[in-house]
Amino acid sequence: MGEAPVFFVDNLQDELSNGFVLKSKGLETSTDVGDRTFVIGGANNDSASSIGVQIYEKSTGKWVIPTVLGTKPKPCKGHSAILLNEDRIMIIIRGSTQDDCIWFLEVDTKYVKEQKKVLGTEVVAWSKGVRGDAEKPIVISGPSGVGKGTLINMLMKEFPSMFGFSVSHTTRAPRNMEKNGVHYHFTERSVMEKDIKDGKFLEFASVHGNLYGTSLEAVEAVADSGKRCILDIDVQGARSVKASSLDAIFIFICPPSMKDLEERLRARGTETEEQVQKRLRNAEAEIEQGKSSGIFDHILYNDNLEECYENLKKLLGLDGSAPTNHKSSPKGIDLPLNHSVSKIDNKILINCETPELGNASKNLIVLDVSSLKGGAPGRTRGLNVYAIDSFSDGLNGIHKLS
């Protein structure tokens, strides 16, 4: 913390009169949110600037360096910034790659407020912006031996381009033939514990002294590839996911009876009597929770594998009775280094120019932010992006729609 130079504070006040962000100095931008000013950017060199964050508290005249959560944007050649809904700042990276140009700095969202309480300090969080929506992930739970693994394998075999598994994290050492990033994300315990504390894991558990868990990033990576993520986790894990920010479909697979489940477990011939009895005790508790906890949206009884599979497909709209809305991974947008930004209601207007071609080259990129979903510590999805060739005609059209 420290006292802010008077001339700099005056500049901030003058430049923020229009409600969104203007340059303050160099490659920094500054944004007023209530009685605080967020300065985004940092020291720059000939090619790029790091994306740091500082907060100026107007009431005290002091600077605060917040704890920054999430993966932040790469160093860039400049950016624009616009305040959205008083709780996040949209960052538009200049001259960036197609899939890396829209970011959100969350300053007062639910996630940020929760992390402030946990960490006891000022917090901001980065979230990458993604065009379009992703299909809801599918959480499938059920007791050991109920056949959920078989059902998932049937889905993956019939629809290989539609579904994908998230890769779990673990602190245990790799076993023979296991590959990092394929079978598990192998990590250090201190790293995973910090990520858990920072809210980056949907669910986790300690098994035989090692941590296992599903990160939100692992689920988002499946969605980024254009596939729908399937999570095969126990009831306790499903409870954690339900309490998280992830919007998912929760399905519990139930045996027709405990007697039937016992017969299936014994038919495996791979476990001792003690192990069978332990699995049965655990299964009884899981079934009770699965039916009565309110976690699960659907309960399927696997008394006949083929019938259960058809019912599962019907729940997911894959039985042919309704059109399948499979969404491929959307492409990014091209943003030139030279552009200006403005805002009308829930639409961000990016005016792009090619100086050597004059005014005739002007066009307008419109970012519709009215349907944003998700957010830190994962992606912010729901961006609708379209381009208009004529700046004046497009602007008139947007005024009419607003």
C-alpha positions in Angstrom: 0.0 0.0 0.0 1.0 3.7 -0.4 -0.1 7.2 -1.0 -1.2 7.9 -4.6 0.4 10.8 -6.3 -2.1 13.7 -6.5 -1.5 14.4 -10.2 -2.3 10.7 -11.0 -5.5 10.7 -9.0 -6.7 13.8 -10.7 -6.0 12.2 -14.1 -8.0 9.2 -13.1 -10.9 11.3 -12.1 -10.9 13.3 -15.3 -10.5 10.3 -17.6 -13.2 8.2 -16.0 -16.1 10.6 -16.5 -17.8 8.5 -19.2 -18.2 5.3 -17.0 -15.7 3.1 -18.7 -12.1 2.7 -19.3 -9.6 5.1 -20.9 -5.9 5.1 -21.0 -4.2 6.5 -17.9 -0.6 6.2 -18.8 1.5 3.9 -21.1 -0.2 0.6 -21.6 -2.4 0.8 -18.4 -6.1 1.3 -18.2 -8.1 2.5 -15.2 -11.7 1.7 -14.3 -13.9 3.1 -11.5 -15.9 0.6 -9.6 -17.7 2.3 -6.7 -15.1 4.1 -4.5 -12.2 2.1 -6.0 -10.2 2.5 -9.2 -8.7 -0.6 -10.8 -5.5 0.0 -12.8 -4.8 -2.8 -15.2 -1.6 -3.2 -17.1 2.0 -2.7 -16.1 5.6 -1.9 -17.1 6.0 -2.2 -20.8 9.0 -2.8 -23.1 9.3 -2.5 -26.9 7.0 -5.4 -27.6 4.5 -6.1 -24.8 3.2 -5.3 -21.4 2.5 -7.6 -18.5 -1.1 -7.6 -17.2 -0.8 -6.5 -13.5 -3.6 -5.2 -11.3 -3.5 -2.5 -8.7 -6.4 -0.9 -6.8 -6.6 2.7 -5.7 -8.9 3.2 -2.6 -10.4 6.7 -3.0 -11.6 6.9 0.6 -8.1 6.4 2.0 -5.9 7.6 -0.8 -3.9 4.3 -0.7 -2.9 1.7 -3.2 -3.7 -2.0 -2.7 -2.0 -4.9 -4.5 -4.7 -7.7 -4.6 -4.3 -11.4 -4.7 -4.8 -12.4 -8.3 -6.5 -15.7 -8.9 -6.9 -17.6 -12.2 -4.7 -17.8 -15.3 -4.1 -14.2 -16.4 -3.7 -13.1 -20.1 -0.3 -13.2 -21.7 1.7 -10.0 -22.0 0.3 -7.9 -24.8 0.7 -4.7 -26.9 -2.1 -2.9 -25.2 -5.7 -3.5 -24.2 -9.1 -1.9 -23.8 -11.3 -2.3 -20.8 -15.0 -1.8 -20.0 -16.9 -2.2 -16.8 -19.8 -4.7 -16.9 -22.5 -4.9 -14.2 -20.3 -3.3 -11.5 -18.7 -6.7 -10.8 -16.3 -7.5 -13.7 -14.2 -5.7 -16.2 -14.1 -6.9 -19.8 -10.5 -6.8 -21.2 -10.1 -6.7 -25.0 -6.5 -7.6 -25.9 -5.1 -5.7 -28.8 -3.5 -7.6 -31.7 -4.0 -11.0 -29.9 -4.7 -14.4 -31.3 -8.3 -15.3 -32.2 -8.9 -17.5 -29.2 -7.2 -15.2 -26.7 -8.6 -11.8 -27.2 -11.5 -11.5 -24.6 -10.9 -11.8 -20.9 -12.8 -10.8 -17.8 -11.3 -9.5 -14.5 -13.8 -10.2 -11.8 -13.7 -7.7 -9.0 -17.0 -8.2 -7.0 -18.6 -11.5 -8.3 -19.8 -14.2 -5.9 -16.6 -16.2 -6.4 -14.4 -13.2 -5.6 -16.5 -12.4 -2.5 -16.1 -16.0 -1.3 -12.3 -16.0 -1.9 -12.0 -12.7 0.0 -13.5 -14.3 3.1 -11.3 -17.4 2.7 -8.1 -15.5 2.1 -8.8 -12.5 4.3 -7.4 -10.1 1.7 -8.4 -8.1 -1.4 -9.0 -10.5 -4.3 -9.6 -10.3 -8.1 -9.9 -13.2 -10.5 -9.3 -13.7 -14.2 -11.7 -15.6 -16.5 -11.2 -16.2 -20.2 -14.0 -15.2 -22.5 -15.4 -17.9 -24.9 -17.9 -17.5 -27.7 -21.1 -19.4 -27.6 -22.3 -21.9 -25.0 -21.1 -25.3 -24.1 -23.3 -28.4 -23.5 -23.9 -29.0 -19.8 -21.4 -31.5 -18.4 -22.9 -34.8 -17.2 -22.2 -36.1 -13.7 -22.9 -39.9 -13.4 -22.7 -41.5 -10.0 -23.7 -44.8 -8.5 -22.4 -47.6 -6.3 -19.5 -49.9 -7.3 -20.8 -52.7 -9.5 -23.9 -50.9 -10.7 -22.7 -50.7 -14.3 -22.1 -47.0 -14.6 -18.7 -47.5 -16.2 -20.2 -49.8 -18.8 -23.0 -47.3 -19.6 -20.4 -44.5 -20.0 -18.3 -46.7 -22.3 -21.3 -47.4 -24.4 -21.9 -43.7 -24.8 -18.3 -43.0 -25.7 -18.3 -45.8 -28.3 -21.5 -44.8 -30.0 -20.8 -41.0 -29.9 -17.0 -40.7 -29.9 -16.9 -37.1 -31.2 -19.6 -35.9 -28.8 -18.3 -36.9 -25.4 -15.0 -36.6 -23.5 -13.6 -37.4 -20.1 -12.0 -34.8 -17.8 -8.5 -35.9 -16.7 -8.3 -36.0 -12.9 -5.4 -34.6 -10.8 -3.5 -36.7 -8.3 -0.5 -36.3 -6.0 0.5 -39.9 -6.2 3.5 -41.0 -8.3 2.8 -42.3 -11.9 2.6 -46.0 -12.3 4.0 -48.1 -15.1 2.8 -46.9 -18.6 0.8 -44.0 -17.1 1.2 -40.7 -19.0 0.9 -37.2 -17.5 -2.1 -35.4 -18.9 -3.6 -38.7 -20.3 -4.3 -40.9 -17.3 -3.9 -38.2 -14.7 -2.5 -34.8 -14.2 0.3 -35.7 -11.8 1.1 -32.8 -9.5 2.9 -31.9 -6.2 0.8 -31.9 -3.0 1.7 -28.3 -2.2 0.5 -27.2 -5.6 -2.8 -29.1 -5.5 -3.5 -27.9 -1.9 -3.1 -24.3 -3.0 -5.3 -24.8 -6.1 -8.0 -26.4 -3.8 -7.7 -23.4 -1.5 -8.1 -21.1 -4.4 -11.3 -22.8 -5.5 -10.0 -24.4 -8.7 -11.2 -27.9 -7.9 -14.8 -29.0 -8.3 -14.3 -32.0 -6.0 -11.4 -33.8 -4.3 -10.7 -36.5 -1.8 -7.8 -38.1 0.1 -7.3 -41.8 -0.8 -4.5 -43.8 0.9 -2.6 -40.6 1.7 -2.8 -39.2 -1.8 -5.1 -36.4 -3.1 -7.3 -37.0 -6.1 -9.7 -34.4 -7.7 -11.4 -32.9 -10.7 -10.4 -29.4 -11.6 -12.7 -27.0 -13.3 -10.0 -26.4 -15.9 -10.0 -30.1 -16.8 -13.8 -29.9 -17.4 -13.4 -26.6 -19.4 -10.7 -28.2 -21.6 -13.2 -30.8 -22.7 -15.7 -28.1 -23.6 -13.0 -26.1 -25.4 -12.4 -29.2 -27.7 -16.1 -29.1 -28.7 -17.1 -32.1 -26.6 -19.5 -32.7 -23.8 -17.7 -33.6 -20.5 -18.7 -36.8 -18.6 -17.7 -37.0 -14.9 -17.7 -40.4 -13.2 -17.6 -39.6 -9.5 -19.0 -40.8 -6.2 -21.9 -39.3 -4.4 -19.7 -37.1 -2.2 -17.9 -35.8 -5.2 -21.3 -35.1 -6.9 -22.3 -33.1 -3.8 -19.2 -30.9 -4.1 -19.8 -30.4 -7.8 -23.5 -29.5 -7.1 -22.3 -26.8 -4.7 -19.8 -25.4 -7.2 -20.3 -22.9 -10.0 -20.6 -25.7 -12.6 -24.0 -26.0 -14.3 -24.3 -29.8 -14.9 -26.8 -32.6 -15.3 -26.7 -35.1 -12.4 -27.6 -38.7 -13.0 -27.6 -41.5 -10.4 -27.5 -45.1 -11.5 -29.2 -47.4 -9.1 -29.3 -51.3 -8.9 -32.8 -52.9 -8.9 -32.0 -54.3 -5.5 -29.2 -54.9 -3.0 -29.4 -58.6 -3.7 -28.9 -58.0 -7.4 -25.9 -55.7 -6.7 -24.3 -58.4 -4.4 -24.7 -61.0 -7.1 -22.9 -58.7 -9.6 -20.0 -58.0 -7.2 -19.5 -61.6 -6.4 -19.7 -62.5 -10.1 -16.6 -60.4 -10.7 -14.5 -62.9 -8.7 -11.8 -60.3 -8.0 -12.5 -59.4 -4.4 -12.3 -61.1 -1.0 -15.4 -61.5 1.2 -14.3 -58.6 3.4 -14.0 -56.4 0.3 -17.4 -57.4 -1.0 -19.0 -56.7 2.4 -17.3 -53.3 2.5 -18.5 -52.4 -1.0 -22.1 -53.4 -0.1 -22.1 -51.2 3.1 -20.8 -48.3 1.1 -23.3 -49.0 -1.7 -26.2 -49.0 0.7 -25.2 -45.6 2.1 -24.6 -44.2 -1.5 -28.0 -45.4 -2.7 -29.8 -43.8 0.3 -28.0 -40.5 -0.4 -28.6 -40.8 -4.2 -32.3 -41.1 -3.7 -32.9 -38.6 -0.9 -30.2 -35.9 -1.0 -31.7 -33.8 -3.8 -28.3 -33.8 -5.6 -29.5 -35.8 -8.6 -31.8 -34.6 -11.4 -32.5 -38.2 -12.6 -32.4 -41.7 -11.2 -32.0 -44.6 -13.6 -32.5 -48.3 -12.5 -30.1 -50.6 -14.2 -32.1 -53.9 -14.1 -31.5 -54.4 -17.8 -28.4 -52.9 -19.4 -29.8 -52.2 -22.8 -33.0 -50.6 -21.5 -31.0 -48.5 -19.0 -28.7 -47.3 -21.8 -31.7 -46.3 -24.0 -33.2 -44.4 -21.1 -29.8 -42.6 -20.5 -29.7 -41.6 -24.2 -33.3 -40.4 -24.0 -32.4 -38.2 -21.0 -29.5 -36.7 -23.1 -31.7 -36.2 -26.2 -29.8 -38.9 -28.1 -32.6 -41.3 -28.9 -33.8 -39.5 -32.1 -36.9 -38.1 -30.5 -35.4 -34.6 -30.4 -32.8 -32.9 -32.5 -29.3 -33.2 -31.0 -27.8 -29.8 -30.4 -24.1 -30.8 -30.7 -22.0 -27.6 -30.6 -18.6 -27.5 -32.1 -15.9 -25.4 -30.6 -16.5 -21.8 -31.9 -13.8 -19.9 -33.6 -12.3 -16.7 -32.2 -12.4 -13.3 -33.7 -9.7 -11.2 -35.3 -8.9 -8.0 -33.5 -6.4 -5.6 -35.1 -4.0 -3.7 -33.0 -5.7 -0.4 -33.9 -9.3 -0.3 -32.6 -11.6 1.8 -30.4 -14.2 0.5 -28.0 -17.6 1.8 -26.8 -20.7 0.4 -25.1 -24.4 0.6 -25.7 -26.5 -1.3 -23.1 -25.3 -5.0 -23.3 -23.4 -4.6 -26.5 -19.7 -3.7 -26.7 -18.8 -2.0 -30.0 -15.3 -2.4 -31.4 -14.5 0.0 -34.3 -11.7 -1.5 -36.4 -9.7 0.6 -38.9 -7.0 -0.1 -41.5 -5.4 3.4 -41.7 -3.8 2.8 -45.1 -7.2 2.3 -46.7 -8.9 5.3 -45.1 -12.5 5.5 -43.7 -13.8 3.1 -46.3 -12.1 0.3 -44.4 -14.0 0.9 -41.1 -16.1 -1.9 -39.7 -17.7 -2.8 -36.5 -17.4 -5.9 -34.3 -20.3 -6.3 -31.8 -19.9 -8.3 -28.6 -23.3 -9.1 -27.1 -22.7 -9.8 -23.4 -26.4 -10.2 -22.4 -26.1 -14.0 -21.9 -22.8 -14.5 -20.1 -22.5 -17.7 -18.1 -19.9 -19.2 -15.9 -16.9 -17.2 -14.8 -13.9 -17.6 -12.5 -12.3 -19.9 -11.8 -13.4 -21.3 -15.1 -14.3 -19.8 -18.5 -16.9 -17.1 -19.1 -19.1 -18.4 -21.9 -22.1 -17.0 -23.8 -20.4 -14.3 -25.8 -22.2 -13.6 -29.0 -20.0 -12.0 -31.6 -20.8 -10.6 -35.1 -19.3 -8.1 -37.5 -20.9 -5.2 -39.5 -19.2 -3.9 -42.5 -20.5 -0.3 -42.4 -19.8 1.5 -39.1 -22.6 4.1 -39.5 -25.2 1.7 -40.8 -24.4 -0.8 -38.1 -24.5 1.7 -35.3 -27.9 3.0 -36.4 -29.1 -0.6 -36.5 -27.9 -1.2 -33.0 -29.6 1.9 -31.7 -32.8 0.7 -33.1 -32.5 -2.8 -31.5 -31.5 -1.3 -28.1 
